[in-house]
Amino acid sequence: MIVVTRLNDSRFAVNPDLIERIHETPDTTLIMVDGAKYIVTEPMAVVIEMIARYRARIVSLAYDAPDLAAPATQPLGSRTSTGPQLGIVRGSRGAASTGNEGGGGLVSALRPAEQAPATSTTTVPAPTGAR
């Protein structure tokens, strides 16, 4: 957030990612993506500099902070969830590369290795044009 000043000298913070345009005629007006307009005392160049510093700070924090928020990576076969299993559907490109020229997609099971072999695939029939 950047802190700017209204014409009545009250200060407020605004999310610079939601600013669509900045006009300076003669007062600086921030026009937000939702259409809200805020008239501020700071010149346009100062607001732009504050936005640049805010974004530089965000990037700096991303590079300086340890990856505490990043989820731990683990191989697909080691997941212990008993919930629904996911699959990858390949369209005609993926089907062509596996030798299936029928146009139907292939569904590759993403089950743990002990439940199904990694090469296990199920062919999904292509939809028919007429019913």
BELSULDA-V225327 format. One record per pair of residues at least 24 apart in sequence whose ideal C-beta (glycine too) atoms are under 10 Angstrom apart, sorted by the first residue. I is the first residue (numbers start at 1). J is the second residue. D is the distance in whole Angstrom. If there is no record, write none. Layout:
BEGIN
i=(I	I)
j=(J	J)
d=(D	D)
END
This chain:
BEGIN
i=(1	1	2	2	2	2	2	2	2	2	2	3	3	4	4	4	4	4	4	4	4	4	4	5	5	5	6	6	6	6	7	7	7	7	8	8	9	11	11	12	12	14	14	14	14	14	15	16	16	16	16	16	16	16	16	16	17	17	17	17	19	19	19	22	22	22	75	75	76	76	76	76	76	77	77	77	77	77	77	77	78	78	79	79	79	80	81	85	85	85	85	85	85	86	86	87	87	87	87	88	89	90	90	92	95	95	95	102	103)
j=(50	54	30	42	47	49	50	51	53	54	55	42	50	28	30	38	39	40	41	42	46	47	50	40	41	42	38	39	40	41	38	39	40	41	39	41	41	40	41	38	40	38	40	47	50	51	54	47	48	50	51	52	53	54	55	58	51	54	55	58	47	48	51	47	48	51	112	113	110	111	112	113	118	110	111	112	113	114	115	118	112	113	110	111	112	112	112	109	110	111	112	115	116	110	111	111	121	122	124	121	124	121	124	126	123	124	126	126	127)
d=(10	7	10	9	7	10	4	6	8	5	10	10	8	8	7	7	10	4	8	6	9	7	8	6	5	6	7	7	6	7	10	6	8	6	10	9	8	10	10	8	9	7	9	9	10	10	9	9	10	8	4	9	10	6	7	10	9	9	9	10	8	10	7	6	7	9	9	9	6	9	7	8	9	9	8	5	4	8	9	8	7	9	9	9	6	8	9	7	6	5	9	8	9	5	9	9	9	8	10	10	8	9	10	10	9	10	10	6	10)
END
